[in-house]
């Protein structure tokens, strides 16, 4: 059993949609007021206000401001808990020496959701009823598994979504297979595997570049604060949303294909944050979303009972997969090359994938041998202790 979230599109009438906007705005105001309260208390009295102290003020808030009366107390507590998590994250990063930004006030475009607990919502088939808010139709593209614990309503552009956070989700293990494969990530080819198959990289940001540039130029000409600027900004945001959706669909599809067919998948342990510092390659690396692909591959493997192993990518492209010789003179633009020792001709990406598989298998064999050796030593030590007694 595990935890999972399920996201679906919501449909509702205009009046209910306006109510959702009002609730999100009220939650945002509460978040900002609570943040201001914490900052003022520390500036004036050098005193920190806790989450529990602020929760005690909720009944008074609902009495003073009539607009908060229809909103469930648990929902308002969740807003305060969100602020608490921001503070905790800030102090945690400071403690370990990372760069940390202090929690900031949320503008209208930076607060887009609220979370409901068990007593304020009800499911009836494909409909979701929220007390004091309204009725929504859910586009149930797949069944909801497990026990629903939290329901989050999220607004993205002019669309509404619901996210069900579920506990006790049954595991869906796939049939065992011992097949192994190595993957080499690239830009021209999104990935090449050790079987010789290459997947073209769609580079969706590059595909939409012409339309995006036109809309961004139009946005830059609009007067700040005008309705035309708001409309233009929405058109630009819709392009980015489309790119994200296209990319996610592609990454899920590729990840599912490898998870279904292979029991052990070996990937490169890439330092993507350092790779994007190269200005020549940064845009295409970001557009490829290797990090998101690795994340999808890992959580899908955990659900299916598969194993994903990261290996050191050093010399995987330069090493000959036939004889093991390293070609130090290999340039980045050379997509095919011949080994100077054995003469074997390699496709750069496929050769890299074969080496990723070889390195992964070798490392695992060494680890297993060391583990077995340690176990044998412990057994011998245990036997000696028994004999001595």
C-alpha positions as CSV (number, residue, x, y, z in Angstrom):
1,X,0.0,0.0,0.0
2,X,1.2,3.5,-0.8
3,X,0.2,7.1,-1.2
4,X,-0.8,8.7,-4.5
5,X,-2.5,11.7,-6.0
6,X,-5.0,11.7,-8.9
7,X,-5.7,14.8,-10.9
8,X,-8.8,15.5,-13.0
9,X,-10.4,18.3,-14.9
10,X,-13.5,20.0,-13.2
11,X,-16.5,21.5,-15.0
12,X,-18.9,23.9,-13.4
13,X,-21.2,26.8,-14.1
14,X,-20.1,30.4,-14.2
15,X,-21.5,31.3,-10.7
16,X,-19.6,28.5,-9.1
17,X,-16.4,29.4,-10.9
18,X,-16.7,32.9,-9.6
19,X,-17.1,31.6,-6.1
20,X,-14.0,29.5,-6.5
21,X,-12.1,32.6,-7.5
22,X,-13.5,34.4,-4.4
23,X,-12.4,31.6,-2.1
24,X,-8.9,31.5,-3.5
25,X,-8.6,35.3,-3.1
26,X,-9.8,35.1,0.5
27,X,-7.3,32.4,1.2
28,X,-4.6,34.5,-0.3
29,X,-5.5,37.5,1.8
30,X,-5.4,35.3,5.0
31,X,-2.0,34.0,4.0
32,X,-0.6,37.5,3.4
33,X,-2.2,38.8,6.7
34,X,-0.8,35.9,8.7
35,X,2.7,36.5,7.2
36,X,2.5,40.2,8.0
37,X,1.4,39.3,11.6
38,X,4.5,37.1,12.0
39,X,6.8,39.7,10.6
40,X,5.4,42.5,12.8
41,X,5.5,40.4,15.9
42,X,9.2,39.7,15.4
43,X,10.1,43.3,14.5
44,X,8.4,44.8,17.5
45,X,8.8,42.2,20.2
46,X,11.4,39.8,18.9
47,X,8.7,37.1,19.3
48,X,7.7,34.4,16.9
49,X,4.0,33.5,16.4
50,X,3.4,29.8,15.9
51,X,0.9,28.0,13.6
52,X,-1.2,27.1,16.7
53,X,-1.4,30.7,17.9
54,X,-2.7,31.8,14.5
55,X,-5.3,28.9,14.4
56,X,-6.8,30.3,17.7
57,X,-7.7,33.5,15.8
58,X,-9.8,31.8,13.2
59,X,-13.2,31.9,15.1
60,X,-12.7,35.6,15.6
61,X,-11.8,36.1,11.9
62,X,-15.0,34.4,10.9
63,X,-17.0,36.6,13.2
64,X,-15.4,39.9,12.2
65,X,-15.3,39.3,8.4
66,X,-18.6,37.9,7.1
67,X,-17.1,36.7,3.8
68,X,-15.1,34.1,5.7
69,X,-18.2,32.5,7.3
70,X,-19.1,30.0,4.5
71,X,-15.5,28.7,4.4
72,X,-14.7,25.6,6.4
73,X,-12.4,26.1,9.4
74,X,-10.1,23.2,8.2
75,X,-9.6,24.9,4.9
76,X,-8.5,28.1,6.7
77,X,-6.2,26.1,8.9
78,X,-4.6,24.6,5.8
79,X,-3.8,28.1,4.6
80,X,-1.9,28.7,7.9
81,X,-0.2,25.3,7.6
82,X,1.0,26.3,4.1
83,X,2.6,29.4,5.7
84,X,4.2,27.2,8.4
85,X,5.7,24.9,5.7
86,X,7.2,28.0,4.0
87,X,8.9,29.1,7.3
88,X,10.1,25.6,8.0
89,X,11.6,25.2,4.6
90,X,13.3,28.6,4.9
91,X,14.9,27.7,8.2
92,X,15.8,24.2,7.1
93,X,17.7,25.5,4.0
94,X,19.5,28.2,6.2
95,X,20.6,25.5,8.6
96,X,22.3,23.3,6.0
97,X,23.9,26.4,4.3
98,X,21.8,26.5,1.2
99,X,20.5,29.6,-0.5
100,X,17.1,30.4,1.0
101,X,14.5,33.0,0.2
102,X,12.3,34.4,3.0
103,X,8.6,33.6,2.7
104,X,7.0,36.3,0.6
105,X,3.6,37.8,0.1
106,X,1.5,36.2,-2.6
107,X,0.2,38.2,-5.5
108,X,-3.0,37.3,-7.4
109,X,-1.1,35.1,-9.8
110,X,0.8,33.2,-7.2
111,X,-1.9,31.7,-5.1
112,X,-4.2,29.3,-7.1
113,X,-5.5,26.5,-4.9
114,X,-7.1,25.5,-1.6
115,X,-7.4,22.2,0.2
116,X,-10.5,20.6,1.7
117,X,-10.7,18.0,4.4
118,X,-13.2,15.1,4.9
119,X,-16.2,16.9,6.4
120,X,-16.6,19.6,3.7
121,X,-17.0,17.6,0.5
122,X,-18.9,14.7,-0.9
123,X,-18.6,12.5,-4.0
124,X,-21.6,11.3,-6.0
125,X,-20.5,9.3,-9.0
126,X,-18.9,11.7,-11.4
127,X,-19.9,14.8,-9.3
128,X,-18.1,16.5,-6.5
129,X,-20.2,18.6,-4.1
130,X,-18.5,21.1,-1.8
131,X,-20.4,22.6,1.0
132,X,-21.2,26.3,0.6
133,X,-19.4,26.4,-2.8
134,X,-21.3,24.3,-5.4
135,X,-21.4,21.2,-7.6
136,X,-18.7,20.2,-10.0
137,X,-18.6,17.5,-12.7
138,X,-15.4,15.5,-12.8
139,X,-13.9,14.2,-16.0
140,X,-12.9,10.8,-14.5
141,X,-10.2,9.7,-17.0
142,X,-9.2,6.8,-14.7
143,X,-10.5,5.3,-11.5
144,X,-9.6,6.7,-8.1
145,X,-7.7,4.1,-6.0
146,X,-7.3,4.0,-2.3
147,X,-8.9,6.1,0.5
148,X,-9.3,9.8,-0.3
149,X,-7.8,11.9,2.5
150,X,-7.5,15.4,1.0
151,X,-9.2,17.2,-1.9
152,X,-7.4,20.2,-3.5
153,X,-9.1,22.5,-5.9
154,X,-6.6,24.2,-8.2
155,X,-7.1,26.9,-10.9
156,X,-4.8,27.0,-13.9
157,X,-5.5,29.8,-16.4
158,X,-9.3,29.5,-17.0
159,X,-9.4,25.8,-16.1
160,X,-10.3,24.1,-12.8
161,X,-8.7,20.9,-11.6
162,X,-9.3,18.6,-8.6
163,X,-6.4,16.6,-7.0
164,X,-7.4,13.7,-4.7
165,X,-4.6,12.7,-2.3
166,X,-5.2,9.1,-1.4
167,X,-3.8,6.6,1.2
168,X,-3.7,2.8,1.0
169,X,-3.4,2.8,-2.8
170,X,-2.9,-0.9,-3.9
171,X,0.4,-1.6,-5.6
172,X,0.2,-2.6,-9.3
173,X,3.2,-4.9,-9.7
174,X,4.0,-6.0,-13.2
175,X,5.0,-9.5,-14.2
176,X,8.6,-10.2,-13.3
177,X,11.2,-9.9,-16.1
178,X,15.0,-10.2,-16.0
179,X,15.5,-8.1,-19.1
180,X,18.0,-5.2,-18.7
181,X,18.5,-2.0,-20.7
182,X,20.8,1.1,-20.6
183,X,19.6,4.6,-21.6
184,X,21.7,7.4,-23.0
185,X,20.1,10.9,-22.9
186,X,20.7,13.4,-25.7
187,X,19.3,16.4,-27.5
188,X,19.0,15.4,-31.2
189,X,17.7,12.0,-29.9
190,X,15.9,12.3,-26.6
191,X,17.2,8.9,-25.6
192,X,19.0,5.9,-27.2
193,X,18.9,2.5,-25.6
194,X,21.4,-0.3,-25.6
195,X,19.2,-2.3,-28.0
196,X,19.9,0.3,-30.7
197,X,16.6,2.1,-30.7
198,X,16.6,5.9,-30.7
199,X,13.7,8.2,-29.8
200,X,13.6,11.6,-31.5
201,X,13.5,14.6,-29.3
202,X,10.4,16.7,-30.1
203,X,11.7,19.9,-28.4
204,X,8.2,21.4,-27.9
205,X,9.5,24.8,-26.8
206,X,11.4,25.1,-30.0
207,X,8.4,23.9,-32.0
208,X,6.2,26.7,-30.5
209,X,8.9,29.3,-30.7
210,X,7.5,31.3,-33.6
211,X,4.0,31.7,-32.1
212,X,5.5,32.3,-28.6
213,X,7.8,35.1,-29.9
214,X,4.9,36.8,-31.7
215,X,2.7,36.8,-28.6
216,X,5.5,38.0,-26.4
217,X,6.2,40.9,-28.7
218,X,2.5,41.7,-28.7
219,X,2.5,41.6,-24.9
220,X,5.5,43.9,-24.6
221,X,3.6,46.6,-26.6
222,X,0.5,46.7,-24.4
223,X,0.1,49.4,-21.7
224,X,0.9,48.1,-18.2
225,X,-2.3,47.6,-16.1
226,X,-4.6,47.6,-19.1
227,X,-7.1,44.9,-20.0
228,X,-5.4,44.3,-23.3
229,X,-2.2,43.5,-21.4
230,X,-4.0,41.0,-19.2
231,X,-5.5,39.3,-22.2
232,X,-2.1,39.2,-24.0
233,X,-0.5,37.8,-20.9
234,X,-3.1,35.0,-20.8
235,X,-2.4,34.1,-24.4
236,X,1.4,33.8,-23.6
237,X,0.6,31.7,-20.5
238,X,-1.6,29.3,-22.6
239,X,1.3,28.6,-25.0
240,X,3.5,27.7,-22.0
241,X,0.7,25.5,-20.6
242,X,0.3,23.7,-23.9
243,X,4.1,23.1,-24.1
244,X,4.1,21.6,-20.6
245,X,1.2,19.3,-21.4
246,X,2.8,18.1,-24.6
247,X,6.1,17.5,-22.8
248,X,4.5,15.6,-19.9
249,X,2.5,13.3,-22.2
250,X,5.6,12.5,-24.2
251,X,7.7,11.8,-21.1
252,X,5.0,9.6,-19.5
253,X,4.7,7.6,-22.7
254,X,8.4,6.9,-23.0
255,X,8.7,6.0,-19.3
256,X,5.8,3.6,-19.5
257,X,7.2,1.9,-22.5
258,X,10.5,1.1,-20.7
259,X,8.9,0.2,-17.4
260,X,6.5,-2.3,-19.1
261,X,9.3,-4.1,-21.0
262,X,12.3,-4.1,-18.7
263,X,13.0,-5.2,-15.2
264,X,16.3,-3.3,-14.7
265,X,16.9,0.1,-16.3
266,X,20.2,1.8,-16.1
267,X,20.4,5.6,-16.6
268,X,23.2,8.2,-16.3
269,X,23.6,10.2,-13.1
270,X,23.6,13.5,-14.8
271,X,24.3,16.8,-13.0
272,X,21.7,18.7,-15.0
273,X,21.9,21.9,-12.8
274,X,25.6,22.3,-13.8
275,X,25.0,21.3,-17.5
276,X,22.5,24.2,-18.0
277,X,25.2,26.7,-17.0
278,X,26.5,26.2,-20.5
279,X,24.7,29.0,-22.4
280,X,25.1,27.2,-25.8
281,X,23.2,24.1,-24.6
282,X,21.1,25.3,-21.7
283,X,17.8,26.0,-23.6
284,X,17.7,22.6,-25.4
285,X,18.7,20.8,-22.2
286,X,15.8,22.5,-20.3
287,X,13.4,21.8,-23.2
288,X,14.4,18.1,-23.1
289,X,13.4,17.8,-19.4
290,X,15.7,14.9,-18.5
291,X,15.2,15.5,-14.8
292,X,11.5,15.2,-15.0
293,X,11.9,12.0,-17.2
294,X,14.1,10.4,-14.5
295,X,11.6,11.3,-11.8
296,X,8.7,9.7,-13.8
297,X,10.8,6.6,-14.5
298,X,11.7,6.3,-10.8
299,X,8.2,6.5,-9.3
300,X,6.7,4.3,-12.0
301,X,9.5,1.7,-11.4
302,X,8.7,1.7,-7.7
303,X,5.0,1.1,-8.3
304,X,5.6,-1.7,-10.9
305,X,8.4,-3.5,-8.9
306,X,11.1,-2.5,-11.4
307,X,14.5,-1.2,-10.6
308,X,16.1,2.0,-11.9
309,X,19.9,2.4,-11.3
310,X,22.0,5.6,-11.9
311,X,25.5,5.1,-13.1
312,X,28.5,7.4,-13.5
313,X,28.3,8.9,-17.0
314,X,32.1,9.5,-17.3
315,X,33.5,8.3,-20.6
316,X,30.3,6.4,-21.6
317,X,30.3,8.2,-25.0
318,X,34.0,8.0,-25.6
319,X,34.6,4.4,-24.6
320,X,34.3,1.7,-27.3
321,X,31.6,-0.8,-26.3
322,X,33.5,-3.6,-28.2
323,X,37.0,-3.4,-26.8
324,X,36.8,-0.8,-24.0
325,X,39.3,1.7,-25.5
326,X,38.7,5.4,-24.8
327,X,38.7,7.8,-27.7
328,X,39.9,11.1,-26.0
329,X,39.8,13.0,-29.3
330,X,36.0,12.5,-29.8
331,X,34.2,15.8,-30.4
332,X,30.6,16.7,-29.4
333,X,29.5,17.2,-33.1
334,X,30.8,13.7,-34.1
335,X,27.6,11.5,-34.1
336,X,29.4,8.4,-35.5
337,X,33.0,7.4,-34.9
338,X,35.4,4.5,-35.5
339,X,37.4,3.0,-32.7
340,X,41.1,3.7,-33.3
341,X,42.0,0.3,-31.6
342,X,39.6,-2.3,-33.0
343,X,38.1,-0.3,-35.9
344,X,34.4,-0.8,-34.7
345,X,32.1,1.9,-36.0
346,X,29.7,3.3,-33.4
347,X,26.7,5.5,-33.3
348,X,27.6,7.9,-30.5
349,X,24.3,7.6,-28.6
350,X,23.7,3.9,-28.9
351,X,27.4,3.2,-27.9
352,X,26.8,5.4,-24.8
353,X,23.7,3.4,-23.9
354,X,25.6,0.1,-24.2
355,X,28.3,1.5,-21.9
356,X,25.7,2.7,-19.4
357,X,24.3,-0.9,-19.3
358,X,27.8,-2.4,-19.0
359,X,28.9,0.0,-16.2
360,X,25.6,-0.6,-14.3
361,X,25.8,-4.4,-14.5
362,X,29.5,-4.4,-13.5
363,X,28.9,-2.1,-10.5
364,X,25.9,-4.2,-9.4
365,X,28.0,-7.4,-9.7
366,X,30.8,-5.9,-7.6
367,X,28.3,-4.7,-5.0
368,X,26.7,-8.1,-4.8
369,X,30.1,-9.8,-4.4
370,X,31.1,-7.5,-1.6
371,X,27.7,-8.0,0.2
372,X,28.1,-11.8,0.0
373,X,31.6,-11.5,1.3
374,X,30.5,-9.5,4.3
375,X,27.7,-11.9,5.0
376,X,30.1,-14.9,4.9
377,X,32.5,-13.0,7.3
378,X,29.6,-12.3,9.7
379,X,28.5,-16.0,9.6
380,X,32.0,-17.1,10.4
381,X,32.3,-14.6,13.3
382,X,29.0,-15.8,14.7
383,X,30.1,-19.4,14.5
384,X,33.3,-18.6,16.3
385,X,31.3,-16.8,19.1
386,X,29.0,-19.9,19.5
387,X,32.0,-22.2,19.7
388,X,33.7,-20.0,22.3
389,X,30.6,-20.0,24.5
